[in-house]
Amino acid sequence: MPSSYKRADRVGTLIQHEISSILRDIRDLNAGLLVTVMGVKLTDDLLSCRVFYSVFGSEDDKEKAEQLLKDNTKQIRHQLALRLNLRRTPSIEFVYDNTNETASKVYDILKKIENEKND
């Protein structure tokens, strides 16, 4: 029975899991930075992917995490190639995901409107 979703989605989920594991092993990221892989968008040809990540901390922590991910992209891709059995390992682009921050701001605005309405 064939699966109802694309291979790129299944491989993307696998890549997300493996990159999360690889990031836990990177020594510099374990120095107090909390980086979370939020999702992976993989092209249908499986040759390139965008890894969406979030950082818990200050703006300085976000900039430090961005630089560390940029500096370690080749190492992460190599580790991914060793862990996955793919013909070609996709190129990786890290993209900061600010969805949680935006959701928090919207929630605060709605809460403020509700408080003003009740007063």
Biopython code that builds the backbone (N, CA, C, O; Angstrom):
import numpy as np
from Bio.PDB.StructureBuilder import StructureBuilder

atoms = [
    (1, "MET", "N", (0.852, -1.175, 0.000)),
    (1, "MET", "CA", (0.000, 0.000, 0.000)),
    (1, "MET", "C", (0.897, 1.237, 0.000)),
    (1, "MET", "O", (1.674, 1.415, 0.938)),
    (2, "PRO", "N", (0.818, 2.092, -1.009)),
    (2, "PRO", "CA", (1.685, 3.263, -1.086)),
    (2, "PRO", "C", (1.321, 4.310, -0.036)),
    (2, "PRO", "O", (0.168, 4.443, 0.376)),
    (3, "SER", "N", (2.337, 5.036, 0.374)),
    (3, "SER", "CA", (2.132, 6.095, 1.345)),
    (3, "SER", "C", (1.400, 7.260, 0.684)),
    (3, "SER", "O", (1.527, 7.474, -0.521)),
    (4, "SER", "N", (0.639, 8.008, 1.471)),
    (4, "SER", "CA", (-0.181, 9.072, 0.911)),
    (4, "SER", "C", (0.541, 10.415, 0.843)),
    (4, "SER", "O", (-0.060, 11.405, 0.427)),
    (5, "TYR", "N", (1.784, 10.477, 1.231)),
    (5, "TYR", "CA", (2.508, 11.740, 1.118)),
    (5, "TYR", "C", (3.848, 11.524, 0.433)),
    (5, "TYR", "O", (4.340, 10.401, 0.322)),
    (6, "LYS", "N", (4.423, 12.628, -0.023)),
    (6, "LYS", "CA", (5.597, 12.565, -0.882)),
    (6, "LYS", "C", (6.838, 12.057, -0.153)),
    (6, "LYS", "O", (6.956, 12.157, 1.069)),
    (7, "ARG", "N", (7.746, 11.518, -0.935)),
    (7, "ARG", "CA", (9.009, 11.021, -0.387)),
    (7, "ARG", "C", (9.803, 12.163, 0.230)),
    (7, "ARG", "O", (10.470, 11.972, 1.246)),
    (8, "ALA", "N", (9.738, 13.354, -0.374)),
    (8, "ALA", "CA", (10.463, 14.504, 0.157)),
    (8, "ALA", "C", (10.016, 14.822, 1.584)),
    (8, "ALA", "O", (10.833, 15.216, 2.416)),
    (9, "ASP", "N", (8.725, 14.653, 1.871)),
    (9, "ASP", "CA", (8.230, 14.893, 3.231)),
    (9, "ASP", "C", (8.780, 13.866, 4.212)),
    (9, "ASP", "O", (9.180, 14.208, 5.325)),
    (10, "ARG", "N", (8.795, 12.602, 3.787)),
    (10, "ARG", "CA", (9.309, 11.544, 4.673)),
    (10, "ARG", "C", (10.798, 11.723, 4.930)),
    (10, "ARG", "O", (11.253, 11.605, 6.067)),
    (11, "VAL", "N", (11.563, 12.010, 3.869)),
    (11, "VAL", "CA", (13.007, 12.214, 4.020)),
    (11, "VAL", "C", (13.273, 13.483, 4.826)),
    (11, "VAL", "O", (14.213, 13.527, 5.620)),
    (12, "GLY", "N", (12.453, 14.511, 4.627)),
    (12, "GLY", "CA", (12.601, 15.752, 5.399)),
    (12, "GLY", "C", (12.438, 15.530, 6.889)),
    (12, "GLY", "O", (13.182, 16.096, 7.691)),
    (13, "THR", "N", (11.467, 14.708, 7.264)),
    (13, "THR", "CA", (11.273, 14.371, 8.676)),
    (13, "THR", "C", (12.485, 13.631, 9.226)),
    (13, "THR", "O", (12.923, 13.887, 10.348)),
    (14, "LEU", "N", (13.014, 12.729, 8.444)),
    (14, "LEU", "CA", (14.219, 11.991, 8.856)),
    (14, "LEU", "C", (15.413, 12.936, 9.003)),
    (14, "LEU", "O", (16.176, 12.832, 9.963)),
    (15, "ILE", "N", (15.571, 13.850, 8.058)),
    (15, "ILE", "CA", (16.668, 14.823, 8.119)),
    (15, "ILE", "C", (16.516, 15.712, 9.346)),
    (15, "ILE", "O", (17.504, 16.003, 10.020)),
    (16, "GLN", "N", (15.300, 16.147, 9.647)),
    (16, "GLN", "CA", (15.062, 16.973, 10.827)),
    (16, "GLN", "C", (15.508, 16.253, 12.097)),
    (16, "GLN", "O", (16.170, 16.842, 12.951)),
    (17, "HIS", "N", (15.147, 14.991, 12.214)),
    (17, "HIS", "CA", (15.532, 14.200, 13.383)),
    (17, "HIS", "C", (17.050, 14.066, 13.481)),
    (17, "HIS", "O", (17.623, 14.235, 14.558)),
    (18, "GLU", "N", (17.695, 13.764, 12.367)),
    (18, "GLU", "CA", (19.144, 13.557, 12.372)),
    (18, "GLU", "C", (19.902, 14.862, 12.627)),
    (18, "GLU", "O", (20.891, 14.862, 13.361)),
    (19, "ILE", "N", (19.459, 15.962, 12.039)),
    (19, "ILE", "CA", (20.148, 17.240, 12.273)),
    (19, "ILE", "C", (19.990, 17.660, 13.729)),
    (19, "ILE", "O", (20.925, 18.212, 14.310)),
    (20, "SER", "N", (18.833, 17.411, 14.328)),
    (20, "SER", "CA", (18.657, 17.701, 15.756)),
    (20, "SER", "C", (19.671, 16.923, 16.587)),
    (20, "SER", "O", (20.262, 17.456, 17.526)),
    (21, "SER", "N", (19.861, 15.672, 16.235)),
    (21, "SER", "CA", (20.823, 14.838, 16.943)),
    (21, "SER", "C", (22.253, 15.337, 16.726)),
    (21, "SER", "O", (23.049, 15.375, 17.665)),
    (22, "ILE", "N", (22.575, 15.717, 15.497)),
    (22, "ILE", "CA", (23.916, 16.230, 15.187)),
    (22, "ILE", "C", (24.196, 17.516, 15.953)),
    (22, "ILE", "O", (25.299, 17.711, 16.463)),
    (23, "LEU", "N", (23.200, 18.394, 16.033)),
    (23, "LEU", "CA", (23.391, 19.668, 16.739)),
    (23, "LEU", "C", (23.638, 19.462, 18.229)),
    (23, "LEU", "O", (24.343, 20.250, 18.858)),
    (24, "ARG", "N", (23.062, 18.408, 18.790)),
    (24, "ARG", "CA", (23.335, 18.113, 20.209)),
    (24, "ARG", "C", (24.792, 17.728, 20.423)),
    (24, "ARG", "O", (25.342, 17.927, 21.506)),
    (25, "ASP", "N", (25.417, 17.173, 19.378)),
    (25, "ASP", "CA", (26.799, 16.715, 19.489)),
    (25, "ASP", "C", (27.835, 17.811, 19.240)),
    (25, "ASP", "O", (29.005, 17.639, 19.582)),
    (26, "ILE", "N", (27.427, 18.924, 18.658)),
    (26, "ILE", "CA", (28.375, 20.007, 18.381)),
    (26, "ILE", "C", (28.731, 20.698, 19.688)),
    (26, "ILE", "O", (27.860, 21.200, 20.399)),
    (27, "ARG", "N", (29.995, 20.717, 19.987)),
    (27, "ARG", "CA", (30.487, 21.206, 21.270)),
    (27, "ARG", "C", (30.126, 22.672, 21.522)),
    (27, "ARG", "O", (29.697, 23.020, 22.622)),
    (28, "ASP", "N", (30.296, 23.532, 20.514)),
    (28, "ASP", "CA", (30.054, 24.964, 20.710)),
    (28, "ASP", "C", (28.585, 25.264, 21.009)),
    (28, "ASP", "O", (28.278, 26.182, 21.769)),
    (29, "LEU", "N", (27.689, 24.495, 20.417)),
    (29, "LEU", "CA", (26.267, 24.724, 20.671)),
    (29, "LEU", "C", (25.869, 24.246, 22.056)),
    (29, "LEU", "O", (24.864, 24.695, 22.608)),
    (30, "ASN", "N", (26.644, 23.346, 22.613)),
    (30, "ASN", "CA", (26.340, 22.858, 23.957)),
    (30, "ASN", "C", (26.859, 23.795, 25.039)),
    (30, "ASN", "O", (26.741, 23.494, 26.227)),
    (31, "ALA", "N", (27.432, 24.924, 24.643)),
    (31, "ALA", "CA", (27.972, 25.887, 25.597)),
    (31, "ALA", "C", (26.895, 26.861, 26.059)),
    (31, "ALA", "O", (27.194, 28.032, 26.295)),
    (32, "GLY", "N", (25.665, 26.413, 26.193)),
    (32, "GLY", "CA", (24.602, 27.249, 26.728)),
    (32, "GLY", "C", (23.589, 27.730, 25.708)),
    (32, "GLY", "O", (22.606, 28.368, 26.086)),
    (33, "LEU", "N", (23.792, 27.450, 24.433)),
    (33, "LEU", "CA", (22.821, 27.862, 23.415)),
    (33, "LEU", "C", (21.751, 26.786, 23.263)),
    (33, "LEU", "O", (22.058, 25.599, 23.150)),
    (34, "LEU", "N", (20.505, 27.215, 23.261)),
    (34, "LEU", "CA", (19.402, 26.284, 23.075)),
    (34, "LEU", "C", (18.846, 26.453, 21.668)),
    (34, "LEU", "O", (18.012, 27.323, 21.421)),
    (35, "VAL", "N", (19.315, 25.613, 20.746)),
    (35, "VAL", "CA", (18.892, 25.655, 19.348)),
    (35, "VAL", "C", (17.928, 24.505, 19.104)),
    (35, "VAL", "O", (18.224, 23.355, 19.430)),
    (36, "THR", "N", (16.773, 24.823, 18.529)),
    (36, "THR", "CA", (15.758, 23.823, 18.234)),
    (36, "THR", "C", (15.494, 23.806, 16.741)),
    (36, "THR", "O", (15.298, 24.858, 16.133)),
    (37, "VAL", "N", (15.487, 22.631, 16.149)),
    (37, "VAL", "CA", (15.139, 22.493, 14.736)),
    (37, "VAL", "C", (13.612, 22.433, 14.658)),
    (37, "VAL", "O", (12.985, 21.488, 15.138)),
    (38, "MET", "N", (13.030, 23.469, 14.040)),
    (38, "MET", "CA", (11.578, 23.593, 13.974)),
    (38, "MET", "C", (10.981, 22.831, 12.793)),
    (38, "MET", "O", (9.840, 22.374, 12.854)),
    (39, "GLY", "N", (11.754, 22.696, 11.725)),
    (39, "GLY", "CA", (11.240, 22.001, 10.557)),
    (39, "GLY", "C", (12.274, 21.967, 9.445)),
    (39, "GLY", "O", (13.296, 22.651, 9.500)),
    (40, "VAL", "N", (11.988, 21.159, 8.439)),
    (40, "VAL", "CA", (12.869, 21.034, 7.283)),
    (40, "VAL", "C", (12.000, 21.062, 6.035)),
    (40, "VAL", "O", (11.012, 20.335, 5.936)),
    (41, "LYS", "N", (12.376, 21.900, 5.095)),
    (41, "LYS", "CA", (11.699, 21.965, 3.793)),
    (41, "LYS", "C", (12.673, 21.423, 2.755)),
    (41, "LYS", "O", (13.713, 22.029, 2.498)),
    (42, "LEU", "N", (12.340, 20.296, 2.167)),
    (42, "LEU", "CA", (13.204, 19.606, 1.220)),
    (42, "LEU", "C", (12.593, 19.697, -0.171)),
    (42, "LEU", "O", (11.389, 19.508, -0.342)),
    (43, "THR", "N", (13.428, 19.987, -1.162)),
    (43, "THR", "CA", (12.931, 20.040, -2.537)),
    (43, "THR", "C", (12.540, 18.636, -2.995)),
    (43, "THR", "O", (12.995, 17.640, -2.433)),
    (44, "ASP", "N", (11.691, 18.569, -4.022)),
    (44, "ASP", "CA", (11.214, 17.274, -4.504)),
    (44, "ASP", "C", (12.333, 16.402, -5.067)),
    (44, "ASP", "O", (12.238, 15.175, -5.040)),
    (45, "ASP", "N", (13.395, 17.033, -5.579)),
    (45, "ASP", "CA", (14.513, 16.246, -6.111)),
    (45, "ASP", "C", (15.512, 15.833, -5.015)),
    (45, "ASP", "O", (16.507, 15.168, -5.304)),
    (46, "LEU", "N", (15.252, 16.219, -3.781)),
    (46, "LEU", "CA", (16.050, 15.847, -2.602)),
    (46, "LEU", "C", (17.481, 16.382, -2.659)),
    (46, "LEU", "O", (18.374, 15.810, -2.035)),
    (47, "LEU", "N", (17.711, 17.457, -3.388)),
    (47, "LEU", "CA", (19.071, 17.978, -3.526)),
    (47, "LEU", "C", (19.360, 19.180, -2.639)),
    (47, "LEU", "O", (20.527, 19.495, -2.408)),
    (48, "SER", "N", (18.349, 19.850, -2.142)),
    (48, "SER", "CA", (18.601, 20.972, -1.234)),
    (48, "SER", "C", (17.485, 21.060, -0.202)),
    (48, "SER", "O", (16.329, 20.728, -0.464)),
    (49, "CYS", "N", (17.874, 21.516, 0.971)),
    (49, "CYS", "CA", (16.872, 21.648, 2.027)),
    (49, "CYS", "C", (17.135, 22.906, 2.840)),
    (49, "CYS", "O", (18.267, 23.371, 2.972)),
    (50, "ARG", "N", (16.061, 23.428, 3.371)),
    (50, "ARG", "CA", (16.123, 24.543, 4.302)),
    (50, "ARG", "C", (15.777, 23.996, 5.679)),
    (50, "ARG", "O", (14.760, 23.329, 5.867)),
    (51, "VAL", "N", (16.640, 24.293, 6.627)),
    (51, "VAL", "CA", (16.428, 23.851, 7.994)),
    (51, "VAL", "C", (16.015, 25.081, 8.799)),
    (51, "VAL", "O", (16.788, 26.027, 8.945)),
    (52, "PHE", "N", (14.793, 25.056, 9.317)),
    (52, "PHE", "CA", (14.286, 26.170, 10.105)),
    (52, "PHE", "C", (14.591, 25.898, 11.571)),
    (52, "PHE", "O", (14.249, 24.847, 12.112)),
    (53, "TYR", "N", (15.244, 26.874, 12.201)),
    (53, "TYR", "CA", (15.649, 26.686, 13.591)),
    (53, "TYR", "C", (15.209, 27.871, 14.436)),
    (53, "TYR", "O", (14.947, 28.959, 13.925)),
    (54, "SER", "N", (15.135, 27.634, 15.731)),
    (54, "SER", "CA", (14.781, 28.664, 16.690)),
    (54, "SER", "C", (15.809, 28.633, 17.815)),
    (54, "SER", "O", (16.369, 27.583, 18.133)),
    (55, "VAL", "N", (16.048, 29.796, 18.412)),
    (55, "VAL", "CA", (17.017, 29.901, 19.496)),
    (55, "VAL", "C", (16.322, 30.527, 20.700)),
    (55, "VAL", "O", (15.680, 31.571, 20.589)),
    (56, "PHE", "N", (16.457, 29.879, 21.839)),
    (56, "PHE", "CA", (15.923, 30.423, 23.075)),
    (56, "PHE", "C", (17.025, 31.236, 23.740)),
    (56, "PHE", "O", (18.048, 30.687, 24.149)),
    (57, "GLY", "N", (16.817, 32.545, 23.846)),
    (57, "GLY", "CA", (17.823, 33.394, 24.458)),
    (57, "GLY", "C", (17.763, 34.812, 23.916)),
    (57, "GLY", "O", (16.775, 35.227, 23.311)),
    (58, "SER", "N", (18.834, 35.535, 24.146)),
    (58, "SER", "CA", (18.906, 36.936, 23.752)),
    (58, "SER", "C", (19.257, 37.075, 22.273)),
    (58, "SER", "O", (19.520, 36.087, 21.586)),
    (59, "GLU", "N", (19.256, 38.310, 21.800)),
    (59, "GLU", "CA", (19.645, 38.582, 20.409)),
    (59, "GLU", "C", (21.100, 38.157, 20.171)),
    (59, "GLU", "O", (21.445, 37.672, 19.093)),
    (60, "ASP", "N", (21.946, 38.345, 21.189)),
    (60, "ASP", "CA", (23.345, 37.931, 21.074)),
    (60, "ASP", "C", (23.453, 36.418, 20.885)),
    (60, "ASP", "O", (24.269, 35.944, 20.094)),
    (61, "ASP", "N", (22.626, 35.662, 21.614)),
    (61, "ASP", "CA", (22.605, 34.208, 21.464)),
    (61, "ASP", "C", (22.156, 33.804, 20.056)),
    (61, "ASP", "O", (22.686, 32.853, 19.481)),
    (62, "LYS", "N", (21.187, 34.525, 19.510)),
    (62, "LYS", "CA", (20.690, 34.222, 18.166)),
    (62, "LYS", "C", (21.775, 34.468, 17.127)),
    (62, "LYS", "O", (21.952, 33.669, 16.207)),
    (63, "GLU", "N", (22.501, 35.572, 17.275)),
    (63, "GLU", "CA", (23.580, 35.873, 16.331)),
    (63, "GLU", "C", (24.711, 34.852, 16.449)),
    (63, "GLU", "O", (25.285, 34.432, 15.444)),
    (64, "LYS", "N", (25.025, 34.458, 17.684)),
    (64, "LYS", "CA", (26.074, 33.460, 17.910)),
    (64, "LYS", "C", (25.675, 32.115, 17.312)),
    (64, "LYS", "O", (26.498, 31.443, 16.690)),
    (65, "ALA", "N", (24.418, 31.720, 17.498)),
    (65, "ALA", "CA", (23.940, 30.458, 16.940)),
    (65, "ALA", "C", (23.948, 30.498, 15.418)),
    (65, "ALA", "O", (24.318, 29.516, 14.774)),
    (66, "GLU", "N", (23.542, 31.624, 14.840)),
    (66, "GLU", "CA", (23.555, 31.753, 13.386)),
    (66, "GLU", "C", (24.965, 31.587, 12.828)),
    (66, "GLU", "O", (25.167, 30.905, 11.823)),
    (67, "GLN", "N", (25.935, 32.213, 13.484)),
    (67, "GLN", "CA", (27.324, 32.112, 13.033)),
    (67, "GLN", "C", (27.854, 30.692, 13.202)),
    (67, "GLN", "O", (28.552, 30.188, 12.322)),
    (68, "LEU", "N", (27.534, 30.042, 14.313)),
    (68, "LEU", "CA", (27.980, 28.666, 14.541)),
    (68, "LEU", "C", (27.394, 27.712, 13.509)),
    (68, "LEU", "O", (28.092, 26.831, 13.006)),
    (69, "LEU", "N", (26.111, 27.886, 13.193)),
    (69, "LEU", "CA", (25.492, 27.021, 12.186)),
    (69, "LEU", "C", (26.106, 27.265, 10.814)),
    (69, "LEU", "O", (26.344, 26.326, 10.055)),
    (70, "LYS", "N", (26.357, 28.524, 10.506)),
    (70, "LYS", "CA", (26.982, 28.856, 9.221)),
    (70, "LYS", "C", (28.381, 28.255, 9.125)),
    (70, "LYS", "O", (28.754, 27.700, 8.091)),
    (71, "ASP", "N", (29.150, 28.366, 10.201)),
    (71, "ASP", "CA", (30.519, 27.837, 10.207)),
    (71, "ASP", "C", (30.566, 26.309, 10.162)),
    (71, "ASP", "O", (31.525, 25.736, 9.645)),
    (72, "ASN", "N", (29.546, 25.652, 10.695)),
    (72, "ASN", "CA", (29.550, 24.192, 10.802)),
    (72, "ASN", "C", (28.662, 23.501, 9.770)),
    (72, "ASN", "O", (28.407, 22.303, 9.891)),
    (73, "THR", "N", (28.188, 24.219, 8.766)),
    (73, "THR", "CA", (27.284, 23.622, 7.787)),
    (73, "THR", "C", (27.919, 22.437, 7.067)),
    (73, "THR", "O", (27.268, 21.409, 6.879)),
    (74, "LYS", "N", (29.178, 22.567, 6.663)),
    (74, "LYS", "CA", (29.850, 21.457, 5.971)),
    (74, "LYS", "C", (29.970, 20.238, 6.875)),
    (74, "LYS", "O", (29.735, 19.110, 6.440)),
    (75, "GLN", "N", (30.336, 20.465, 8.131)),
    (75, "GLN", "CA", (30.467, 19.362, 9.079)),
    (75, "GLN", "C", (29.110, 18.693, 9.318)),
    (75, "GLN", "O", (29.026, 17.468, 9.396)),
    (76, "ILE", "N", (28.061, 19.491, 9.434)),
    (76, "ILE", "CA", (26.721, 18.940, 9.654)),
    (76, "ILE", "C", (26.288, 18.118, 8.444)),
    (76, "ILE", "O", (25.714, 17.040, 8.602)),
    (77, "ARG", "N", (26.555, 18.615, 7.247)),
    (77, "ARG", "CA", (26.192, 17.890, 6.027)),
    (77, "ARG", "C", (26.971, 16.574, 5.932)),
    (77, "ARG", "O", (26.424, 15.552, 5.519)),
    (78, "HIS", "N", (28.248, 16.608, 6.318)),
    (78, "HIS", "CA", (29.057, 15.388, 6.294)),
    (78, "HIS", "C", (28.505, 14.356, 7.277)),
    (78, "HIS", "O", (28.377, 13.179, 6.940)),
    (79, "GLN", "N", (28.183, 14.795, 8.477)),
    (79, "GLN", "CA", (27.620, 13.891, 9.481)),
    (79, "GLN", "C", (26.275, 13.324, 9.003)),
    (79, "GLN", "O", (25.962, 12.157, 9.237)),
    (80, "LEU", "N", (25.495, 14.168, 8.335)),
    (80, "LEU", "CA", (24.218, 13.724, 7.799)),
    (80, "LEU", "C", (24.422, 12.646, 6.732)),
    (80, "LEU", "O", (23.676, 11.668, 6.676)),
    (81, "ALA", "N", (25.434, 12.834, 5.891)),
    (81, "ALA", "CA", (25.738, 11.847, 4.846)),
    (81, "ALA", "C", (26.135, 10.510, 5.464)),
    (81, "ALA", "O", (25.788, 9.456, 4.932)),
    (82, "LEU", "N", (26.858, 10.544, 6.581)),
    (82, "LEU", "CA", (27.272, 9.303, 7.237)),
    (82, "LEU", "C", (26.084, 8.572, 7.861)),
    (82, "LEU", "O", (26.073, 7.343, 7.931)),
    (83, "ARG", "N", (25.089, 9.328, 8.312)),
    (83, "ARG", "CA", (23.958, 8.725, 9.021)),
    (83, "ARG", "C", (22.821, 8.277, 8.103)),
    (83, "ARG", "O", (22.072, 7.361, 8.442)),
    (84, "LEU", "N", (22.691, 8.917, 6.948)),
    (84, "LEU", "CA", (21.584, 8.596, 6.050)),
    (84, "LEU", "C", (22.086, 7.799, 4.851)),
    (84, "LEU", "O", (23.223, 7.965, 4.409)),
    (85, "ASN", "N", (21.243, 6.954, 4.347)),
    (85, "ASN", "CA", (21.588, 6.158, 3.185)),
    (85, "ASN", "C", (20.893, 6.757, 1.954)),
    (85, "ASN", "O", (19.935, 6.192, 1.426)),
    (86, "LEU", "N", (21.399, 7.909, 1.515)),
    (86, "LEU", "CA", (20.855, 8.588, 0.351)),
    (86, "LEU", "C", (21.914, 8.610, -0.744)),
    (86, "LEU", "O", (23.113, 8.627, -0.463)),
    (87, "ARG", "N", (21.467, 8.610, -1.969)),
    (87, "ARG", "CA", (22.410, 8.676, -3.087)),
    (87, "ARG", "C", (23.210, 9.969, -3.027)),
    (87, "ARG", "O", (24.432, 9.963, -3.177)),
    (88, "ARG", "N", (22.508, 11.079, -2.807)),
    (88, "ARG", "CA", (23.166, 12.378, -2.656)),
    (88, "ARG", "C", (22.646, 13.043, -1.398)),
    (88, "ARG", "O", (21.445, 13.028, -1.129)),
    (89, "THR", "N", (23.539, 13.620, -0.640)),
    (89, "THR", "CA", (23.132, 14.358, 0.545)),
    (89, "THR", "C", (22.752, 15.777, 0.128)),
    (89, "THR", "O", (23.519, 16.443, -0.567)),
    (90, "PRO", "N", (21.586, 16.240, 0.541)),
    (90, "PRO", "CA", (21.153, 17.566, 0.099)),
    (90, "PRO", "C", (22.028, 18.682, 0.673)),
    (90, "PRO", "O", (22.596, 18.554, 1.758)),
    (91, "SER", "N", (22.121, 19.773, -0.081)),
    (91, "SER", "CA", (22.791, 20.955, 0.460)),
    (91, "SER", "C", (21.882, 21.544, 1.537)),
    (91, "SER", "O", (20.659, 21.418, 1.469)),
    (92, "ILE", "N", (22.491, 22.182, 2.522)),
    (92, "ILE", "CA", (21.745, 22.650, 3.693)),
    (92, "ILE", "C", (21.832, 24.164, 3.782)),
    (92, "ILE", "O", (22.901, 24.753, 3.620)),
    (93, "GLU", "N", (20.694, 24.778, 4.040)),
    (93, "GLU", "CA", (20.630, 26.218, 4.319)),
    (93, "GLU", "C", (19.865, 26.383, 5.632)),
    (93, "GLU", "O", (18.740, 25.900, 5.763)),
    (94, "PHE", "N", (20.470, 27.057, 6.593)),
    (94, "PHE", "CA", (19.816, 27.298, 7.870)),
    (94, "PHE", "C", (19.077, 28.627, 7.819)),
    (94, "PHE", "O", (19.636, 29.646, 7.415)),
    (95, "VAL", "N", (17.799, 28.603, 8.238)),
    (95, "VAL", "CA", (16.952, 29.790, 8.214)),
    (95, "VAL", "C", (16.357, 29.962, 9.603)),
    (95, "VAL", "O", (15.774, 29.030, 10.157)),
    (96, "TYR", "N", (16.509, 31.175, 10.172)),
    (96, "TYR", "CA", (15.954, 31.434, 11.494)),
    (96, "TYR", "C", (14.435, 31.501, 11.413)),
    (96, "TYR", "O", (13.889, 32.158, 10.527)),
    (97, "ASP", "N", (13.755, 30.834, 12.323)),
    (97, "ASP", "CA", (12.291, 30.774, 12.356)),
    (97, "ASP", "C", (11.796, 31.572, 13.559)),
    (97, "ASP", "O", (12.015, 31.181, 14.705)),
    (98, "ASN", "N", (11.130, 32.689, 13.290)),
    (98, "ASN", "CA", (10.654, 33.539, 14.387)),
    (98, "ASN", "C", (9.167, 33.351, 14.660)),
    (98, "ASN", "O", (8.523, 34.261, 15.181)),
    (99, "THR", "N", (8.616, 32.214, 14.328)),
    (99, "THR", "CA", (7.191, 31.951, 14.510)),
    (99, "THR", "C", (6.783, 32.062, 15.974)),
    (99, "THR", "O", (5.742, 32.643, 16.280)),
    (100, "ASN", "N", (7.579, 31.516, 16.876)),
    (100, "ASN", "CA", (7.237, 31.569, 18.301)),
    (100, "ASN", "C", (7.215, 32.997, 18.813)),
    (100, "ASN", "O", (6.338, 33.359, 19.598)),
    (101, "GLU", "N", (8.171, 33.818, 18.379)),
    (101, "GLU", "CA", (8.197, 35.216, 18.811)),
    (101, "GLU", "C", (6.976, 35.966, 18.292)),
    (101, "GLU", "O", (6.357, 36.738, 19.025)),
    (102, "THR", "N", (6.632, 35.737, 17.030)),
    (102, "THR", "CA", (5.469, 36.394, 16.438)),
    (102, "THR", "C", (4.194, 35.963, 17.146)),
    (102, "THR", "O", (3.335, 36.797, 17.432)),
    (103, "ALA", "N", (4.060, 34.685, 17.430)),
    (103, "ALA", "CA", (2.882, 34.177, 18.133)),
    (103, "ALA", "C", (2.775, 34.785, 19.524)),
    (103, "ALA", "O", (1.678, 35.103, 19.982)),
    (104, "SER", "N", (3.905, 34.945, 20.195)),
    (104, "SER", "CA", (3.907, 35.539, 21.526)),
    (104, "SER", "C", (3.461, 37.004, 21.481)),
    (104, "SER", "O", (2.711, 37.459, 22.344)),
    (105, "LYS", "N", (3.931, 37.738, 20.464)),
    (105, "LYS", "CA", (3.528, 39.141, 20.318)),
    (105, "LYS", "C", (2.034, 39.256, 20.039)),
    (105, "LYS", "O", (1.365, 40.119, 20.606)),
    (106, "VAL", "N", (1.506, 38.399, 19.172)),
    (106, "VAL", "CA", (0.074, 38.416, 18.861)),
    (106, "VAL", "C", (-0.733, 38.083, 20.106)),
    (106, "VAL", "O", (-1.757, 38.714, 20.368)),
    (107, "TYR", "N", (-0.286, 37.105, 20.870)),
    (107, "TYR", "CA", (-0.976, 36.734, 22.107)),
    (107, "TYR", "C", (-0.991, 37.906, 23.082)),
    (107, "TYR", "O", (-2.018, 38.174, 23.706)),
    (108, "ASP", "N", (0.136, 38.609, 23.224)),
    (108, "ASP", "CA", (0.201, 39.763, 24.118)),
    (108, "ASP", "C", (-0.751, 40.867, 23.677)),
    (108, "ASP", "O", (-1.403, 41.497, 24.510)),
    (109, "ILE", "N", (-0.833, 41.101, 22.375)),
    (109, "ILE", "CA", (-1.743, 42.128, 21.854)),
    (109, "ILE", "C", (-3.194, 41.735, 22.125)),
    (109, "ILE", "O", (-3.993, 42.571, 22.549)),
    (110, "LEU", "N", (-3.535, 40.488, 21.888)),
    (110, "LEU", "CA", (-4.899, 40.033, 22.150)),
    (110, "LEU", "C", (-5.244, 40.112, 23.630)),
    (110, "LEU", "O", (-6.364, 40.465, 23.997)),
    (111, "LYS", "N", (-4.287, 39.785, 24.466)),
    (111, "LYS", "CA", (-4.499, 39.865, 25.917)),
    (111, "LYS", "C", (-4.717, 41.311, 26.341)),
    (111, "LYS", "O", (-5.566, 41.591, 27.187)),
    (112, "LYS", "N", (-3.946, 42.237, 25.751)),
    (112, "LYS", "CA", (-4.081, 43.664, 26.055)),
    (112, "LYS", "C", (-5.461, 44.175, 25.624)),
    (112, "LYS", "O", (-6.102, 44.931, 26.354)),
    (113, "ILE", "N", (-5.912, 43.760, 24.442)),
    (113, "ILE", "CA", (-7.240, 44.164, 23.957)),
    (113, "ILE", "C", (-8.328, 43.624, 24.873)),
    (113, "ILE", "O", (-9.297, 44.319, 25.176)),
    (114, "GLU", "N", (-8.164, 42.386, 25.310)),
    (114, "GLU", "CA", (-9.155, 41.783, 26.207)),
    (114, "GLU", "C", (-9.208, 42.524, 27.543)),
    (114, "GLU", "O", (-10.291, 42.748, 28.084)),
    (115, "ASN", "N", (-8.052, 42.901, 28.074)),
    (115, "ASN", "CA", (-7.999, 43.634, 29.335)),
    (115, "ASN", "C", (-8.635, 45.018, 29.206)),
    (115, "ASN", "O", (-9.329, 45.471, 30.117)),
    (116, "GLU", "N", (-8.398, 45.695, 28.066)),
    (116, "GLU", "CA", (-9.001, 47.011, 27.845)),
    (116, "GLU", "C", (-10.505, 46.899, 27.673)),
    (116, "GLU", "O", (-11.246, 47.795, 28.076)),
    (117, "LYS", "N", (-10.955, 45.820, 27.086)),
    (117, "LYS", "CA", (-12.389, 45.604, 26.873)),
    (117, "LYS", "C", (-13.117, 45.369, 28.199)),
    (117, "LYS", "O", (-14.254, 45.805, 28.383)),
    (118, "ASN", "N", (-12.439, 44.671, 29.121)),
    (118, "ASN", "CA", (-13.030, 44.363, 30.424)),
    (118, "ASN", "C", (-12.998, 45.564, 31.372)),
    (118, "ASN", "O", (-13.751, 45.586, 32.346)),
    (119, "ASP", "N", (-12.156, 46.554, 31.117)),
    (119, "ASP", "CA", (-12.049, 47.716, 32.019)),
    (119, "ASP", "C", (-13.073, 48.750, 31.737)),
    (119, "ASP", "O", (-13.111, 49.781, 32.409)),
]
sb = StructureBuilder()
sb.init_structure("model")
sb.init_model(0)
sb.init_chain("A")
sb.init_seg("    ")
for serial, (resi, resn, name, xyz) in enumerate(atoms, 1):
    if name == "N":
        sb.init_residue(resn, " ", resi, " ")
    sb.init_atom(name, np.array(xyz, "f"), 0.0, 1.0, " ", f" {name:<3s}", serial, name[0])
structure = sb.get_structure()
